[in-house]
Amino acid sequence: MQQPTTTDKDAVIIYSGGLDSTTLLYEEQHHIALAITFDYGSNHARREIACATHHCQQLGIEQLIIPLDFIKDYFTSSLTAGAEAIPDGNYDDQNMRSTVVPFRNGIMLSIACGIAESRGLRRVLIANHSGDHAIYPDCRHDFIQAMQKAMETGTYINVTIAAPYTGLSKADIVSRGAALGIDYGTTYSCYKGGEKHCGTCGTCRERHEAFLQAGIPDPTLYDNNEK
């Protein structure tokens, strides 16, 4: 199969270094001109950013790491309040609502849109998925559609959003990534931010369940030996 040329690289990806965005990075690698990793002071930022840098280097994709310190300073979320603030338990609305960072995706998409237009790139990729919808308002289909309209009408080159996982489960994403041979042991998800995944917080449970549902061995190192 003929590989895309440099002129086919029309996309910016919002890339955290987690499981979902890493899968999208590999799926769209031949179309990605730039990966943008945002550091907003989350508990797991150091671990995620290291993973993001690793995969960008593996694929030869330029990476920008943009600090958003004001989010930690002014927004309320357990995701920026230390490991002890993260609840254990299932990945559901009641348990995980404290981890919402208000309008985080709106802020990131806006910045990525401005950078995309500055570089003449027409698409911004984001890896939100169906499991996020009940918890995070800025991961839902209606939000993505609204931001798409704003970005298209607010830029000269009509920058669009590509959010191909909006209707997919995390298990679906794992299956797609496994088919590509992605080493998920070099991605990070735990909201507590320890050296190993804790295995007990909602995002660790969701991650492990995705591998089980996909029928794929989970390579993640958890502190909780039950995993």
Buried (B, 14 or more C-beta within 10 A) or exposed (E): EEEEEEEEBBBBBBBBBBBBBBBBBBBBBEBBBBBBBBBBBBBBBEBBBEBBBBBBEEBEBEBBBEEBEEBBEEBEBBBBBEBEBBBBEBBBEEBBBBBBBEBBBBBBBBBBBBBBBEEEBBBBBBBBBBBBBBBBBBBBEEBBEEBBEBBBEEBEEEBBBBBBBBEBBBBBBBBBBBEEEBEBEBBBBBBBBBEBBBBBBBBBBBBBBBBEBBEBEBEBEBBBEEB
